[in-house]
């Protein structure tokens, strides 16, 4: 049998249906007056049934093309797919959807490349760089390497930015016989998302580097100058470039998500980064990480960070960490000078220094962080000749700072306070920056925890995402040779290749078969290690909506002898509650075992801020109001090869505030001796249909939303005329407080009226969505926009949805002039019935006059 192909899909980055507004002072004038919904105009993916039409002798493709020709609709076919179960394969989309054999029509979407959370180029001279074996040790990969299992014979496809296959640790070549054995460039170097791709057969990337970093996590050869190795360094890699040098919305039914899921269901292991939007809070998972059958991977932080140290003379103090990869280029020992003897000053060096300030050119200047920009502080000390500075933090943070070409770095707050206090007491202190041997491992307070940047689930339709956690914070890996060859980077896109490598080890040990590939996610989830929410003793475990089933334990997953039939127990919301959950335990070992059952709850996620419509931003608050679990049996015995069914009855936490949409979760453990496996449960103690989906507050712009903006970007609160030519057109502005399965903008007559501003529910049924249909007894003249599976907006980044009217409907027919209209906006609530008006929220715009 051929080696199983493990797909690694890394479509990351910003949500595709939103445009940015200044966070500092949001205003209507800052709204970009463009239709910005992340789709390519008049370009669709049509999914066809595998079963031929009852009315046609040809394929579903042929019937579709014949229908379009009969309607005299001009069309071009970019690509026709016929892979079973993946895909077989504008105008009036509704008519095409009603065509026999058409399963779904989805717009072609644009995606932005992922940007690293943090990245630092490195060189072999940094002796204290992160030991990649630390991540291997915490996950059991080192034990597999010690037994000679390195992924040999397994193929892994990387869908990313291409790979620099000239890198010595990636095989120094491309094609059969090399580590990077094949691939394809689908876009070319200069693709921006707006121009035409220029594909070719060479996936070389020496300008961006993300795919090269990913390839190193999976397959970097050992014996390099950093003494690191990939998780499955003998696997064979294939690079597929979809992001060029220039180059999340939350549903399980978007095109890329559907395809990813079907690839996984066919017997390939698909590992996908969960994305890096943790600050955006709950309900912000990303496609294609929402693929139902894929493995969506969260990130955990490395346990230590390699930083430089400085030494002191004049005081008794251990070497002090400063945040830099390389030593500050300062030779010899220099006296230390503080710009203020007050370690609590808020605006240290924010104003010109006093005339009494000495010549600072041969001193190390100590400045407190805060109030003004680093550039301002540097300019003020440079006015007195300063060329070397240390900033001490004004809080508990510790990170890289932007100082341009100035020689400066950040030290911790407590170290800065110590130095200032001794300088104020008259102690002379001198500083030395060792040019070699000064690197040390700085223990990270969040080491081993879920990385704060990891996106929270679940999906809007309440699927279990992310699936599992793998190391992704502060990872040392390969980088394009022209860009420095090596880098330390962070992101869930470091965790996803770690899981791909882990899957390769599984396939290499247990066999490269479809059956093994299909059990991969279950094996990894059952043996994962639960992660706490913080390092404080007694803290609740992190919600499953961010950690998934826990930190992957690769060795245990491969060599465990207890198998669970299901590891994801989804209880749904309160309306569709499925409390009793069944799964089967099988003893795959060679001896009999006595098993016991137990329950380990995780923190209940308070996913919506109380008394608001907005999901809570990250870190999402956790409650210790836990679910309770009872079992049909507390203990049972299994002979080798025998199975036993477990019935776990799970009750949601009592007394929670349902308006905060609390998501409860936890683990059901099955233990025999030193071996433990677990199933993970997830439920919502509220009804999803009760969640408001349209933001009707004035929180962002000072005016209630949705809103209509005139051609100058001002709020329109009364009738106004437009020509709908050029820029003389209104813009609909709205924000999603929650995801919606279906959003529509339709044009209706000016005398249309709905009660109130935002109608949470309506009551009259309608039958279709094109011209001639109705909504709440309102005649619809034509459709302007229809979007499926639209994600919520990011409250933290103040993002908006905008649609600028043109002089045509969505199907290309002209909007009659010399008439007055309104725009009807409808947004379907989650779990709502698209054919039931009662499940929509609606809004009517002010009157729009169209004149010639």
N, C-alpha and C positions, 0 to 999 in steps of 0.2 A: 504494500500500500504506500502511496506517496506521502511524503511528510506533510503534516498538517500546517496550514498557513495561519499564523496568529496575527490578526490585523491590529495595528495600533493607530487609532484615529485621533488626531489632535486639532480638531476645529475649535479653537478657543478665541477669546477676545471679547470685545464689547457686544452688548445686545444689538441685534441687527435692525431694530425697528425704532430707533430713537436718535435724537440729535441733542447736542449738549447746550446748556445754558450756564452762564456764569453763576457760580455758587455764591460769590460774595454779595451780589446785589441783583437777584433775579428780577427781570422786568419783561414786559411784553415786547419791548423793542429789541430784546436780545434773542427772540425766537427766530430761528432760521426759517424764512418763508419759502420753504420747498416741501414737496411731497417726499417724505423721508421715512419709508417703511421697509427699507432693506430688500426690496424686490427689484428684479430686472423687468422693465416695461415690456408687456406683450410677449413674455417668454414663460412657458409652462412645462411642467413635467406631467405627462399623462400616464397614469398607471392602468394597464389593461389586464383583463382576466386571462388566465391560462386556458380557459375553456373557450373554444370558438363560438362565435355568435350563432344563435339558432337560425338566423335569417341569411347567413352568409356561408359560402363554401370556403372562403379564404380565412386568413388570420385576423385577429382583432386589429392588428396594425392596418391591414388593408381596408377593413370596414371603416376605421376612423378616417383614413385618407380619402376614401370615397365619399364619406359624409361631408368633409370639408370642401371637396371639389364641387359636389352637388350644390352646396350653399354658396359657391363662388367666393370662398374665403381664402385669401392668399396665405400661404404658410411655407415655412422651410423646416426641414428636419435636421437638427444639429447632430443628433446621435440616436440610433435605434438599438435598444437593448432587448435581448431575448433570454437572459439567464433565468431559468426557472426559480421562482420564489424570491428573486431579488427585484428585477424590473423587466418588463417585456418592452421593451421600448428603449394668441388669444382669439378674438371673435366672441361669440356669446358662450361663455363658459358653462352656463346652466344647461344649454342645449347639448353640449358635448357630454356633460356629466350624465345626462339622461340617455345617452346612446348605449345600446346594448354592448356589453363587454368592457365598458369603462368603469374602473373601480374607484379612481380618485384623480383629481386634478390639483396640483400644487404649484404655486408660483416658484420660479427660479429665484433663489435668494443669494445675496452677496454676504461674504464673511470677511472679517478682518483677522489678520494674523494675531496670535497671542504675543503679549509682551511680558518679559520676565518680571517677577515680583522684585527680585534683586539679583544683580549679577556683578561679578568682580573678576577681571582677567587675572591670571596667575602665571607664575613661572616656576621652574624647578628649584630656584633659589629659596623659595618659601618652604623651609623644611617642616613647618608645623601645619601644613594644609590638612583639611579634613581627611581622615582615614576612611576611605570608602568601605573598608572592611567593618567599620562600626555599624553601618546600616546592614551589612551582610550578617553580622553577628546577631543583631536584635531581631532578625527575621528568619534565621536558620539557613540562609544561603551558604554561609561558610561551611556548614556541615556537609552540604551537598557537594561543594567543590572538593572538600577533603576526601569524599568517596569517589571522586572522578566524574561526577555528573556536571557537565558544563553546557548542555543544550545542543550537543552535536546531532546533526540530522534534521533539525527543526528549522523551518523557514518563517521569518517574521517580516511582514510588510509594514513600512513606516509611511503613513500619509501625513506629510508635513511640508517643510520648506526645502526638501532635498538634503543631500549629505555631501560633505567634503570627503570623498573617498580617497583623496591623496594623503590623508592623515596617516602617519605610520602605525598608530594604534588601531586604525580601522582597516588595515590591510594594504594601504598604498596602491590601490587599484580598483578597477570596476569591470565586472563581467564574470562569466563562468570561471570558477576556480578561486575567485577573490571573496573576501568577507561580504562586500557589497556586490552581490552576484547579478543584480538586475534592477530595473526600475524604469521610470518614465517621468519626463517633465511636461506637465499639462498646461503650464502657463507661460514659461519663458522669463527671462531676467527682468523685463520692463513692464510686466503686467501690473496694472493699478486697480483693477476691478471695474474700470470704466472703458478701457480700450480692449482690443481684440487679443486674446491669448495667442502666443506663438509657441506651440508645443514642439518638443523634439524628444529624442530617445535618451538624452543625457541629463540625469537629475543632479548634476554637480551644483552645489551651493557653496560659494566662498564669499557671500556678501551679507547674509543674515545669521545663519548658524544654528537656529533652533533644532532643525532636524539632525545636525551633527552632534549636538549635545545629547539628544534623545538616543541616537545610535550608540554613543559611548556608554550611557547607562546600561543599555542592553548588552553590548558586545565589545567593549574596549578590550584589546588584548592585554594580558598581564605582562609584566617585565618592562613596563615603561618607566620613565623617570620619576613618576609619582607613586609607583608601586600600587596602582589601582587596577581593578579588573571589572568588566561588565558582569551582570547577573548571569547571563548565558553567553559567555564570550566565544563559544564554539558554534553558536547558531549561525545561520546564513541569513543575511539581511537584504531586503529589497526596498529601494527608496522611491517614493512616489511624490513628486513635487506639486503642491497645489498653492503654495504661497511664493511670491517672487521676492526680489530684493526690496520692493516697495511695500509690499503688503505686510446671546444666550438666552436664548429665550426659553424655555421651561416646559416643553410639551413632548410627549412620547410619540406623536404622530406626524411630526415634520418629516420631510422627504429624507434628509440625510440620516435622521434617527431611525426611520422605518427600514432603510436599506441596511444600516449597521446592524439592526436587530435581526434582520432576516439572514444576513451573513452568519451571525452567531448561531442562529437556530439551525443552519444547515450543517453545523459541525466544525466551525472555525472559532477560535478564541478571539474575541474582540475586546481589547482593553482601551478605555477612553478616559482622558483627563476630566475630572469633575468640574474644572474651571476655578478661577481665582477671584470670585466675587463674594468672599465671606463677609466683607463689610456691608454688603447690601442686604444681609439677613436671610430669613427663611423664604421658601418658595421661589428660589432664584437659581434652580438647576439649569443646565445648559445643554442644548443640542450640540453634537450628537451623543453627549454623555447620558441622555435620557433613554437610549436604546434599551428596550425592555430586556432583551437577552444578552446585552453586552455587560462588561464589567466596568462600571464607572468608579474611578479611583480618586479618593481623597489623599491629602498629603499630611505626613507627620514631620515634625521638625527634627533635624539632626541634634544629637545630644551636646555637641560642642561646636564652637566657631573658631577658626584660626585667626588670631589677631596678633599684631605686633605689641611689644612691650618696651617701655623706657625705664631707665634706672635713675635713682636719685642720690645725690650727695648732700650732706648737711642735716638729714633727718633719717630716722630709722623707719623704713617703710619698704615693703615688698615691691618688686617691679610692678609698674602700673600699665594696665592694658590701654592701648589706644586703637581706635577703629580704622585700620588700614591693612591692606594686603601686603604692601611693601614697606620697608623702613622709610621713615622720613629722611630725605637726603641731607642730613645734618651731621657733619663730622665734628669730633671733639666734644667737650663738655661746656655747656653754656649756662649762665646764670638765669634764674627764673624771675620774671617780673609780673605782678598782677595789676591790671588796670583799675581794680577796686579792692580795698581791704574788707568790703562787705560782701559776704558770700550769699546774701539774699537779695542783692540789688537786681531789679527787674530789667533795667535798660543799660546794662554794662556796655560801654563803648558805643552806644547808639548815637551819641553826640560827639562833636570834636573834643579831643582830649585837652586837658588844661595845658597852658604854656609851660608849666613846671615839669611836664613829662620829660624824662631823660631820652637820650638817643637810644632807640630800641633795636638798632641794626645788629647788635651782637648779643641780644637777649632772646630768650624764649618767652613770649608774651602769653599770659594766662587770662582768658576772658570768659565770663559767664554767658551761657546761651540764653536767648530770650528777647522778646519784644520786637526787635528789628531784624532785618535780613543779615545773613553772614557777610554779604558784600559790603554793607554799611559799616559793620564793625571792622572788617579788614581794611577798608579805605581809611578809617580814622586812625588805626594803629600804624598803617603804612605811611601816613603823613609824618610820623616821627621815625621813619626808617625801618620799621618792623618787617621782617621777612620770614619769621617762623612763629607759629602760634599754636596754642592748645586751647580748645574750647571745652569747658566742663558743662555737663548737661544740667538742666534745671528741673529734671524729673527722673523717672526710673528708666526712661528709654535709653537705648544705646544703638546707634546706627551710623551709617555712612553720611557724611555731610558734603554739600556742594560748595567747594571753595575755589573752583577754577584752577589756575596754575600756582596759587599761593601755597606755600608749605605749611599745612595745618591739618589737624585731626581732632577728633572728639575723644574725651575721656569721661569716665562715669562721674556722676554728681558727687558721690561721697569722697572720691579722690580729689576732686577740685576743691571741695570744702576743706579737706585736710590741708591742702597746700596753701590756700588763702589764709586760713587761721594761723599757720606757722609763719607765713610771710608777714602777717599783721603783727605778730609777736616779735618781729625783728630777727627771725631765723633766716640765714642766708642759705638758699637752696639752689643747687645746680642740677642740670638735666643732661643725660646722655641717651642718644638713640642708637642702640647697637645696629650695625649694618649687616650683621649675620648672627644667627643663633638667637635672635630676639623674638621669634614667633612662638606663641604658646596657645594651647587650646583653652578658649574662654568658655566655661560651662554655661550653657544656655538655660535660663530659668524655665523655659517652656520645652526643653529637650524631651523628645518622646511623646509630646502632646500633639493633638491635631493642629496643623498650621492654621493660624488665624485667617489666612487668606482663602482657605478652602471654602468653596461655595456650599451653602446649605440647600438641602432638599426640603421636603420631598418634591416630586413633580407636581404640577398643578392638578393633574388627574390622579394624584396620590399613589404613584408608584414609588418603589423603594430605591432611592438614589441619594447619596452615592452607595456603591455596593460594598466597598472595603477601603482600607487605608494602607498606603505604602510610603516609604521614605521619599520626601520631595523637597524638604527645606534645607538649604545650604549643601548642595550636592556638587561634588567635583567631577567634571566630565570633559570630554573632548570638545573642541571648537574649531572652526575653519582655520587652517594653517595661516593664511594671510591676516587673520584677526587675532592671532596669538596662540593658537593650538589648544589652550586649556582655559577653563572658566569654572567658577563656583556660581551656581545659579539656584533659584528657588521657584517652585510652582508645582501645581498638580501635574503639569506636563513633564515633570521629573518623576513623579510617582507612577504615571501610566506606563512608561517604558520599564520601570522596575517590575510592574505586574506582568508585562508582556514577557520579560525575561523569566519571571517565576513560572509562567505558564509553559514556556519552552522547557524548563527543567522538569516540570510535571510530565510533559509529553515524551521527553527523552527517557524518563525512568519508567513510566507506566505504559508507554506505547503510543505511537503517533496514529491514533485511531479516532474516528468520529465520536465514539462513545466516551472516550476519555475526555475529549475536548468539551463535550456537552456537560460533563460533570465537574469541569474545572471550577466554575464559580461556586458551586455547592461545597466542594472540598476546601477551597480557600476560606469561604465564609465560616464554615463549621469550626475551623481550627484557629480562627483569628483571635487576637488578644484584645479585650476591651480596654479602652483608653479613658482616663479620667478627664474631667473638664478643666482642671488646673492642678497645680502641684501642692495645694493645701491638703493636709490630712483630713479625711472625711468628706472631701468634696464629692458631689455627685459625678457619676460617669457622664462623659459627653453624650449629648443626644445622638441617636442613631442617624438623624437627619444630616449630621455633619461627618460622623466617623464611619457610617455604614456598620458592617459587622465587626469592625475593629482592625488592629494592625496585623497584616498578613504574617503568618508563620509557615514558611514554605516547606521546611523539612517535615513538620507535623502534618501538613496537608497531604504530602506525598506518601508518607510512611505510616499514617494513622491506620488503625484497624477497626474503627467504628464509623459507619456511614449513615448519614441522615438523608432521607428522601427529599426533604424541603428545608431550606435554611432561611427563607424569607416568608414571614407570616404577616400578611397585610390584613389588618382588621377593618380597614376602610373608615369612613366617617360615621357619625352617630346614626344617620339615616339609613346607611347601608351596612350597618355593623355586623361583623362576622366574628363573634367572640370565641366560640369553640373552634380550635384549630387542630388539625390532625397531621401528624407526620410519623414516618416509620424509622425505627432504629435497627440497623443490621450489624451483626458482629462479623466482620470480614477477617478476623484473626484465626489463629489455630487452636486456641483454648477457650473454654467457657468463661463468661464474664458476668459479674453482678453489677448492675447499674443502679444509680440513684438519680433522682431528678431534683433540680433546684431552680430558683428564680433570682436573677440579678437585674434590678431595674436601672434605667439610666434617667438622667434629668429630663423632666417634662418641659419641652420647649414652648415658651410663651411667644407664639409666632406673630401676634398682632399687638401693637402698642395699645394699652387700655384707653378707651374713650376716643379712639381715632379709627380711620379706615386704613391706616398704613401698616404694612408688615414691620415688625421690629427689626431694627438694624443690628448687624453683628457687632460684638458677640451677643448672640441671642440669649435673653435671660432664661435661666433654668429654674424650675420649681422642683421641690422634693415631694410633691403630691404624686405618688406613683400609682401605677396600675397594680392590681393583685392577680395572682395566678393560682389555679388549683389543677390537680392532675387526676387522671383516672387510676393511676397507680403511683406509689412513691418509690417502689423498688421492684426490679425484675431481673431475671437471669436469662442469658442467651447462650446457647451452644454455638459453636462455629458454624457460620453460614445461615443462622436463624435470624428472624426479624420479629419485632414487636411494635404494635401501633400505639402511639402516645396521643391522648386527647388532652389538650391544654385548654382550659376555660379561662379566658382573660377578661377581667372587668376593668373598665376605664377608671382613672382616678376619681375619687369622690370630691365634690365641692369645688371643682375648678370653675373659673370664669369662662364660660363658653364663648363670650364675645372676644376673647383673646385668642381663640382658635388654638387651644393647647394640643400639641402633638406629643403623645406619650410613647415610650419605647422601652425595650429591654431585651434580656437574653434568657432563654430557657436552656439550662445546662443539663447535659447527660454525662455522668461521670462514672468511670470504672477505674479504681486505683489511681494511677498517675495520669491517666488519659481522660481528657475532657473535650467534648464538642458541644456546640450550642446552635440553636435556631434563634433568629432575631425577629422580634415582633415590632410592629409599628401601627399606631392608630391615631385617630383624630377625635377628640372629645367635643365635637361640634359638627354641624352640618355644613358641607362645602357650599351648598346652594344658598346658605345664609350670608356668605361673604360678599360684600359689595365689591363690584369690579371696576366701576368708574369713579375716579376722584372728583367729587363735587365740592371740594373745599377751596378756600382762598389761600391755603397755606403757602403755595409757591409764588403766585404772582400778585396776590392781594385782591384778586377778583375771582369770583366763583368759576369753576370749570364745570363742563366744557365751555369754550368761548369761541367767538368768531373775531378774527383780526382783519382790519381793513388793509388796503394795499400798502399802507405805510407802516403796518405792524401795530396799530393802535386798537384798543378794545372797541368793538362795535356793539352798541347797545340799542340801536334803532335801525330803521330801514336805510339802505344805502345802495346806490346804483354802481354797476361795474360794466365794462365792456367785455370782460373775460379775454382780453387780448394782451399779450405780453405780461407785464407786472400788475396790470389793473384787474386784480382778482382777489377775492377774500381767501383767508386761510382758516381752516378748522383746527383748533388746538384742543387736545384732550390728553388726559393721563390715565393710565390703567393703574388702579389701586390693587388690582389682582389680575391674574391671567384670565383670558377669555377664549373659549373654543371658537367663537365666531364674532366678528365685528363687521358692521355694515354702515356705510354712509349712502343714503338715498336722497334724491331730490323730490320734494313734494310741493304742492301749491302753497302760495303765500297765505291763504286763508285757513291753513291747517292749524290746529291748536291741540296741545296736550296740557294737562293740568300740571302746574309746578315747573321747576327748572329741570331736575333730573327725576324721571319716573322710575322708581325701583322695580315696579311690576306693571304690566298691562294685562288686559283681560280678553281681548277679542282675537280669535284665531285668524291666521292668514295662510295661504296655500302655496305661494311661491315668492321668489325674491327678485324677479325682473319686472320690467314695465308692465303695468296692468294688475300687479299684485296689490295687497293692502296690508296695513299694519295699524291696529287699533282703529279700524274703520277709516284709515287714512289711505287714499289712493297714491300709489308710488309711481312717479313719472319715469324714473330710471335710476339705475344703480351707478353711483360714483366710485365706490370702493367696496371690496369685500376681502377681509383678511381672516384666515383660519389660524388658530393656535397662537395668538398674540400674547407675549409675556407681559408681566407687569412692569411698570416703570421703576427706576431706581430712585427712591426718595433721597438717598444720600447725595447722589450726583446731580439731582434736579434735572432729570431728562424728560423730554416731552415727545409726544406724537403730533405730527403736523401733516395736513393734507391741503394743498393749494388747488382750488378749483380751476378747471380749464373749460373750454367751450364745447367739450364733448363728454358723453357718458362713458362708462368703462368699456362698453362694447363698440365704441368708435362713432356712434351716431351723434348728430349735433344737438346741443341744447338750444331750443328755440329762443330767439331774442325777443325783445320788447315784451317781456313778461316778468313776473315776480315769483320768487320761490323761497323755500326754506330748505335747510339740510336737516334730515332726520338721521340721528346717530343711534344705533342699537348695539348693545353688547350683551352677549349671552352669558349667564352665570354658569359656573362650573357645575357639571352633572345635569345642566338644564337640557331640555328637549328643544332642538332647533325649530321644530314645528309648533311649539307652544309659546304664544306671546307672553304668557305669564312668567316665563323664565328669562325675559330680557329686561335690561335697564335701557331707558331711552331718553333722548334729549332733542329739542328742536331749536334751531338757530334763529337769530333775528332774520328779518326779511332781506333777501338779496334780489335787487333789480338787475336785469340783464338788458342793456340798451346797445344799440348799434352806434 
